[in-house]
Amino acid sequence: MVQVNSNYLKLKAGYLFPEISRRVNTFCESNKEASLIRLGIGDVTEPLPQACCKAMKAAIDEMGTNAGFRGYGPEQGYLWLREAIAENDFKKRGCAISAEEIFVSDGSKCDSSNILDILGAGNRIAVTDPVYPVYVDSNVMAGRTGDASLTGHYEGLSYIALNAENGFKAELPSEPVDLIYLCFPNNPTGAVASKEQLINWVTFAKEHNSLILFDAAYESFIQDPLLPHSIFEIQGAKDCAIEFRSFSKNAGFTGTRCAYTVIPKCLQGKTVKGDEIDLWSLWNRRQSTKFNGVSYIVQRGAEAVYSLEGQSQTKNLVSFYMENAAIIREKLTVAGYKVYGGENAPYVWIESPNGMDSWGFFDFLLNKANIVGTPGSGFGAAGEGYFRLSAFNSRNNVEEAMRRIASI
Ligand code: MLT
C-alpha cells in the first residue's frame, strides 16, 4: 500500500474555513428558516470592476480568432502585465522593482505555500500568533515542524504574539530566525505596520541573514497615507524580502484568480555548503516546471485594473468595503464591544464579550443572530478570546448584521 505524507497527520482537524462551513452546514440543517449573514471568510461580494470585465470579454473574443489565439503563455506571466504592475504598484511608490522580478500567479495562498519548495528544511521559522493559518499549515505539510503542543503551537516554529498589550505589533524575535512571515495590513487582526516597524524588521533580517516573506494582499485597504504599502519601500528590503500581492480583494478576483509574487534579482540564499545562490532563479525554475501560468484572459482582466477606469473602479470597491468596516467598528463599539483593526484593513478584530472563548462566541452569534464570523483561536493560540468579522459583504447585510448584534 502506498505510504502517505505523515506530516499531514500532525495538522489540526481541518483547515479553518472548511471547518466553519462544516459547523454552519450542520446548523442550517436543523435551522432551515435561518437567514444567515456570512462575515466569516474574507470573500468579496461585489461584482468585478467593469474595466476588468470589458478587458476579459475582449480577450475571449481575441482567443476565438486565428490571429488572436494563444496557447501556453509565459510561466512568469505576460510581460505587459508585469510591466503594468512594476510601474503602478512599485515605481510610482518609489520602489525599484522591475517587471522581471514579478511572477504572476493564481493566488497568494498558493504562492506563500509553494515558496517552501525553494527553501531548505533546516530554516528556523517565525510566524505571528494569531496568523493566517496557511503559513503554519504549509510548513507542517512540508515537514518543517514537529508536532503540535496542547496550545496548538508547533515544535520548531517561533511564535510572535500579537495582542492588545503590544498594540498587535509584531515585535522582533529575541533569537535569530531564518524565515519570517509578516502580513500587513494584518489578517486577521486588521493591524498595520508603520514604516519604522518595517525598518526594524529589515534591519533585523539583514543582520541575521534572514528572509522576510511579506504578505501585502491587503495593501490597497490602507487609508493612512503615512503607512507603507510594500516592504520594498524600505531601503535594503530587496536584499532580504519576498512580497506576495493579490488582485483578490482590491479587484474582486477571489473567484477569477490572479496574484503575483515579487522576488528581487539580488536576493540571495545559501546552499548547504554555504555557497550563495539567487532565489529568483530557483523560483523561476520552480514555476517553469510546476506551473503553466495564469490564463491570458484573466491576465488581461488584471491588466485593466491599472487603466484609468480600472483604477477608479477598484478604488470605489475598496472604499465600499472600508465603509462597511467603519460601520462594523462603530456599531459594535456603541453596543459595548472592544474592537480593533478595520481602519486600514477589511477585518475587524473583536474581543469576545463576557469572557467567552472564540468558538463559544462563534456559536452564540450563529445561534442568536444567525451571523457567521471567524473564531480568533482558529488563527492561533493568542487569538483565543477574539473574533474576526470581515467587511466583505453587501451594505444591507452589514447593516442588518449590526442591528442583530445590537439586539442580542
Ligand atoms: C480569509 O478570510 O482569511 C481570507 O479569505 C483568506 C484568503 O484570502 O485565503
Residues whose N, C-alpha, C, O or C-beta is under 5 A from the ligand:
A	BS01	MLT	G40 I41 G42 D43 K109 N187
